[in-house]
Amino acid sequence: MNKAEVSESEVRDVPSKNRQQPGMLRQRLTELAACERARFHMPGHKGRGTFEPEISLDFTEVPGSDNLHAPGEIIRDVQDKLAHIYGARSSFMLTGGTTAGIIAAMMCLCPKGSSLLVPANAHRSVYAGLAFGGIKPVFYRPLETEGGAVVTGELAGRLLDEHPEVRGILVVSPDYSGCLSELEEIARAAHERGRRMITDEAHGAHLRFAGIPDACACGSDFTVQSTHKTLSALTQSSLMHLADPADQTRMQKLLAMIESSSPSYLQMMSIEEAADEAVECGAEVFGNIADRRAEYAAAQTGGEAFYLVDPAERFDSSKWLFRTADGYRDEKILRDRFGIVPEAVYPTEILMMTGIRTTAEDLDLLCEAAEYLNEIHAGEKPASGQKERPMPEDRSTGAENANQQKHGDELFELGLDPGEAVRAASEFVPLTGALDRISAGFVIPYPPGIPVLIPGARIGADQISAILDRIESGEQPQGIRESSDGPAVEAVAAEQP
Ligand SMILES: Cc1ncc(COP(=O)(O)O)c(C=O)c1O
């Protein structure tokens, strides 16, 4: 039997208490919701608000309800309104999240066999786009900042000059901790060279309401935003915005192939209403959050044990990134004592994510909790200058290059096309014995879902030690299994059927 397969006895071995219990998931979520006083995690509605989907509005395509994949009536009108709100030539509601939008944008821009500049901090959906679209990646490294990653116009211009073969550049902005890239300069650099730009703005559907120029305003050709992350739409609801009407027909066809043929009307309703709400009160809510953050940051003396960090020169104030000596310890205190649940916890950082339904009371509670942590850990120093979400390690890093801006060429060495590697027969091998094997899956620390190993990549020494370090520090990256010889990774089997 292939070691990667689950044996039949494992499949059948369902504990008896789980076999017939009805509504287990509802029960669990209800319990979780009851424990949370303030949610600093996605989705942006924070479990509050007036959107109570009525089952009678969960429709299919009938006369009068239009069709998301061939809009000609009400859905066309809603999408026109959304395009107007976001300043796009056309907008598409996505019910498969930004994940579906990224895949569609990549396939719309890049014919099979062509190449695209892909950043080291790309979300896993980008690798799905490479695999499904037969697109060749040219990897690059954004600049590392205090708390995340940014791309400058200068870097984009240089990369585009060095790689005349690429169709364009994909940029993630804001990144997971809120760092903003130079989108206007990147778009200019791309367009001056006859190339195009895809922006993964999953974390930026609220930016224009917060007074920050978003990707549409900066000239991005393809912009994808998760309306469920910072705005109030139901989870999995996103938007695609196009700048050029020439892309519209191809995009419509691609989305109809990638997404479900039964898109949820409840989700679509929630996307429209999230945008309406942002127009109505986004400026006020995100303005208050930014003011409160600035006030808190200004009052810090620098000696705090639980320290609010400015992650980059330009960042989105809706994200509050704290640095500490022990993230897991503090997360437990935040949860047990204050009912605060963060978006992400790392060994020495905690990321709080606000959203359009974050209230002044939530922020009061967060500030009170931060003060409490500072009191009980008085004198302790947070880990300094450490980034907990670094981009993946290179396959191998020469010590002599440690202080130089890395280029990206070494990020992943593809021994096999990612799409072929995913479909190949595979086996789990101990990480310590995986050097130079071809990875058959992803290794992804969550959140935020940036792979440190991708299907098709030849596994390097530094990648192995980086993954082992993460496991050692308490992370549980997806794609790693325990074996009798320690953590194991999925590799393409030597013998293929
Ligand atoms: C940077 C980035 N891009 C894309 C995605 C995928 O977004 P969605 O969950 O809407 O599919 C995420 C999700 O966390 C993300 O962080």
The ligand as a Gaussian input file, in Angstrom:
#p B3LYP/6-31G(d) Opt

LIG

0 1
 C       -2.728000      37.034000       1.037000
 C       -3.893000      36.126000       0.813000
 N       -4.296000      35.879000      -0.444000
 C       -5.350000      35.083000      -0.707000
 C       -6.052000      34.486000       0.307000
 C       -7.234000      33.611000      -0.020000
 O       -8.396000      34.292000       0.282000
 P       -9.817000      33.555000       0.470000
 O       -9.806000      32.982000       1.844000
 O      -10.802000      34.667000       0.314000
 O       -9.943000      32.531000      -0.580000
 C       -5.670000      34.704000       1.641000
 C       -6.399000      34.050000       2.751000
 O       -6.042000      34.067000       3.881000
 C       -4.559000      35.542000       1.901000
 O       -4.140000      35.779000       3.153000

